[in-house]
Amino acid sequence: MTILVAGATGNVGRPLVEQLLEAGHQVRALTRDPAKADLPAAAEVVAGNLTDTAGLAAALSGVTAAHLITYDGADFSPLTNGEELMDLAEMAGVRRVTVLKGDLDKSPLERAVEASGVDWTHLSPVEFMSNTLEWSESVRTEGAVREAFPETRSAMIHDADIAAVAAVALTSDGHAGQEYWLTGPEALTPPEKVRVISEELGRAVRYIELPRDEIVAQWRESGYSEEDVEFFITMRTNPPEAGRTPLPTVQNVTGKPPRTFAQWVRENAAAFGG
């Protein structure tokens, strides 16, 4: 089979391309700029994006399974062309789809996928471990992390584990009609994350608690909308149970335990000056 991976240079798309190739599958990697993709040579890299339905006909030709994302990779706005996209996919012969959710609410693409005739699997990860890269500059330059909400626990997941679940759902039976909530093996607070970073780097990294008002002001100054700010606050003050509770989904689907945050830090130590 040929598998289309949308968002192929993203945090989930890149390891998904690599894992599918390692398993011997043909991969067509969809990206806005193939010249900058830097993907494995075995991948067929094609230009395009999910917002341009008409431009996807060639990319979908001969594809039997596809990994999709619910948002525009350029500005993270929800896709609005779900019905057109799924009509095109079905006409091309796509029979199996995974959908990486970007929000708690059901997106137009998810609804279109569910109404189509394809086998679908929704992937609902909680916080990505890669979000921690937001701390990399302050860790490198100050040996410190400034963050609010110190008691909030997150069962964050390694991006490659999201990809691993997608790879299984795209290439094997038994996953149609499922929504998989995906977590890592532990739920950590910000101070606990900082402790892990310090231990893995082998040097002191301090946690400095910020007042809630200060971090909210920083979000607004960074250009986040009021809707985004409210979402961030909710996730830190009243997160869904799955967001703070380690689940066995990765183990159940892939047969392998989810990667730990310590492993993620070791893999990304250079970003933190390690």
Protein Blocks (a to p, Z undefined) as FASTA:
>chain_A
ZZddehklbmklmmmmmmmmmnopacddddfblmlnopafkbccdeddfklmmlmmmmmg
opabdcddfbdfklopacfklmmmmmmmmmnopabdcdddfbfbdcfklmmmmmmmbdcd
dddddddfklmmmmmmmmmmnopacdehklbccfddcfklmmmmmmmmmmcghieoiacd
dddfbdcdfklmmmmmmmmnopacddddddfklmmmmmmmnopafklmmmmmmmmmmccf
klmgccfklmmmnopacddfklmmmmmmmmnoZZ
